[in-house]
């Protein structure tokens, strides 16, 4: 499986997470963080460090890459919320504060909002904070790798204990995993752990799906059982088990559409939340239907989501990204 198709699979798992009780989307986001660490390390060491004003070029490029689709989906999400002024929803939205409006344009601070109009964007806030630090981390890893690893792991554990999983530093080890894979990829390509990793993930999810006593940990929904409090632990475990499989994909050459799949994964990851919010707030009775009764509606909505996401990718994201790529190429010193 190529890297682009794998990213699309991860985004699809987030969609399934939000459209069903199958709660494995957090593991997908952690894997996205690890992949981001890998590609940022690769791009900085092989491209951006050769550019004019490398740090500025890097930050501009990263903002340019994220901003168009984020702003489009963020404005659509705000429109859905503000439409409640015209048509009162069956299920009211939380109060839209100035902080939510501000972060809907600038992204930074999105993860700390009490009301997120576009919930998946919380991870982009973490990504953007990582970009600001990434060149420093790369330089430090190249000088004192063991010291940097120990420092990041220790401070992450302390941050999780004190403030929970809400800050970049608490999530930084996921990015670190990807950066270390990029740094030591020569030693990792030869192993055959990817297949065993895939089997282990499948076996783990099967256990939690079919064993009644474990089932409530994986499946949440609107009325989760008490055991669902261990779902985050399960997601962390699945993400870690999947790492060899994840980084097998980055070394695979995808087909002619693999880059398209990668770009589509980003549009899908953000846009899918918007039709879901329309249904949740304006037609909540659909969620009360038995699974088989609401399945045709859910599948139709998911199909529309993929089609619209593809349109966003082809007509907005890719043309703008091509201009960004030319900007970076023009600044790279050969």
HELIX and SHEET records of a PDB file:
HELIX    1   1 UNK A    3  UNK A   19  1                                  17    
HELIX    2   2 UNK A   25  UNK A   46  1                                  22    
HELIX    3   3 UNK A   48  UNK A   50  5                                   3    
HELIX    4   4 UNK A   54  UNK A   82  1                                  29    
HELIX    5   5 UNK A   83  UNK A   85  5                                   3    
HELIX    6   6 UNK A   98  UNK A  106  1                                   9    
HELIX    7   7 UNK A  110  UNK A  112  5                                   3    
HELIX    8   8 UNK A  119  UNK A  121  5                                   3    
HELIX    9   9 UNK A  122  UNK A  143  1                                  22    
HELIX   10  10 UNK A  145  UNK A  163  1                                  19    
HELIX   11  11 UNK A  168  UNK A  183  1                                  16    
HELIX   12  12 UNK A  185  UNK A  188  1                                   4    
HELIX   13  13 UNK A  193  UNK A  210  1                                  18    
HELIX   14  14 UNK A  212  UNK A  218  1                                   7    
HELIX   15  15 UNK A  226  UNK A  230  5                                   5    
HELIX   16  16 UNK A  231  UNK A  249  1                                  19    
HELIX   17  17 UNK A  258  UNK A  282  1                                  25    
HELIX   18  18 UNK A  284  UNK A  288  5                                   5    
HELIX   19  19 UNK A  291  UNK A  312  1                                  22    
HELIX   20  20 UNK A  313  UNK A  317  3                                   5    
HELIX   21  21 UNK A  318  UNK A  331  1                                  14    
END                                                                             
